Amino acid sequence: MKWTDSREIALALAEQYPEVDPRTVNFVDLYNWILQLPGFADDPKRCGEKILEAIQMAWIEETN
C-alpha cells in the first residue's frame, strides 16, 4: 500500500482497529498506525495532512 491508497488503508485500519471510532483518532496516532500496517510500503515523509484527512474520511465511511 502507498499513501494514495486511502480506501485500502481505511479497510486495513478498520480491520486492525475494529473497536476504534475513526472520528476520535488524532493524526499523529493515525500516521503511526498506518506505518505499522502489514503491506504498507511508502516513504513516511510523503505524507501530509490532506492525505491523513482523506484516509480518515474513508475510514469513517467504512465504519458507517
DACORQUI-V689800 format. One record per pair of residues at least 12 apart in sequence whose ideal C-beta (glycine too) atoms are under 6 Angstrom apart, sorted by the first residue. I is the first residue (numbers start at 1). GAP is how many residues later the second one is. D is the distance in whole Angstrom. If there is no record, write none. Layout:
i->{I;I}
gap->{GAP;GAP}
d->{D;D}
This chain:
i->{1;1;2;3;3;3;3;6;6;6;7;9;9;10;10;10;10;12;13;14;22;22;22;27;30}
gap->{38;39;40;39;43;44;48;48;49;52;51;25;46;45;48;49;52;25;46;48;34;37;38;25;22}
d->{5;5;4;5;5;5;5;5;5;5;5;6;5;6;4;4;5;5;5;5;6;4;5;5;6}
